[in-house]
């Protein structure tokens, strides 16, 4: 299938004015002459910065994947580049190989002697010339099974790199399919050991994380892949000097999971239990947890579904319940500490009152049993307090009235 990519022809009034290159040159000459003279340098810094310096590389080519559209764009350099609508999408780059944005853009290296800023007509013409590459890019994006998302292929990414080459100050010709861009299915064909069977039971979030990890590290961690593909070299020093790259991992992983489900629809375990009571507590054992996961999987299968990672979900849910139980310890500990402190104070107060009563030597207080009952103490404890030796008073304190109070 060949997509019909339309070119959105921009009007001059759609674009900001083109900054003056002559003004910039004059400013650059003054800047150079002021470098060695502190007075001139200080005066130069007080002068307004010309439009060309503020504008920078503000011209772009934009590809709207969903709308099958390509167009020339000029960011309004008179406004802050931190505004939400300053940039027309997501900037294309090699770090984008694990996902496909709906709208991506390339920066035109314009505003230079080699490539002056493009007029509206020149920008529209450039978009027209790049429309076949945009169509090739869109046609070779790969659907991610079970979603509405798209993923890269080596062909699509090669087209993106070719558009980037056309952005250079001295535009470079397209190179077509890059042998150093490796499709995930290529990698699996030559190196089946790359496949992890647990991928079939992963959640979508886990697959997304795995896809990014594979994109970033699979070729580096598994050098046998490149060896079995003939060690393709990156021969594009003008634009790309990195290592070979893996693409299409996300679409492949979702397809792998779908193939192992045998027609059943994957359902996240968290979604499955949203409308159901999770039949576990903080005291549920690992064996009981596995049995609950197995029973839930069987129930889901009867309705044509497959739960992704139910045991992981249940384990995490139990961990949450256990954390809530652990959290109960802190307020209990505070209550115990407060109670123990209150108990200490009460015991000291009781001992002080009982000592006072005993100090009277009143015959009415002769019975240790009766006093113990009143004070909530044993008879022996009262006896020991009654016959405890008086605290020694230091020689220096014997004549101190305060020591005898």
MOWO-V543616 format. One line per field, one symbol per residue. ss: DSSP state (2 for helix, 1 for strand, 0 for the rest). phi: phi as a letter, one per 40 degrees, with the letter a starting at -180 (. if undefined). burial: # if it has 24 or more other C-alpha atoms within 12 Angstrom, else .. A space follows every 50 residues. Layout:
ss=???
phi=???
burial=???
This chain:
ss=00000111000222000000222222222222220002222222220000 22222000111111000011111100000000000000011002220000 00111110000000000002222222222222222222200110000001 10022222222222200000000000000011122222220222002222 20022222222222222222200222220000000100010000111022 22222222222000111122222220000000000222222222222222 22001111022222222222222222222222222222222222222222 22222222220022200222222220002222222200000000222000 22220
phi=.bccccbcccbdccbcccccccccccccccccccccbdcccccccccccc ddcccgcbcbbbbccccfbbacbbccccbcccccbcccibccacccccab ccbbbbcccbgbdcacdccdccccccccccdcccccdccbcbccdgbbcb bcbccccccccccccccccbdbccbgcccccbcdccccccadcccbdcdc bcccccccccccccdcbdcccbcccccccgfcbcbaccbbbccdbcbgcc cccccccccccfgcccbcdccdccbbcccbbccccccccccccccccccc ccbgbbccfccccccccccccccccdcccccccccccccccccccccccc ccccccccccgcdcbccccccccccgbcccccdcccbcccccbcdccccc dcccc
burial=....######....##.##.#..#......#..................# ###.############.##########.........########.##### ###########....#####.###.#####################...# ##################.....##.############.....##...## ####..##.###.###.##.....##............#...######## ########..#...######.##....#.##.......#..##..##..# ....###########.##................................ #..##.##.........#..##..#......#..##.............. .....
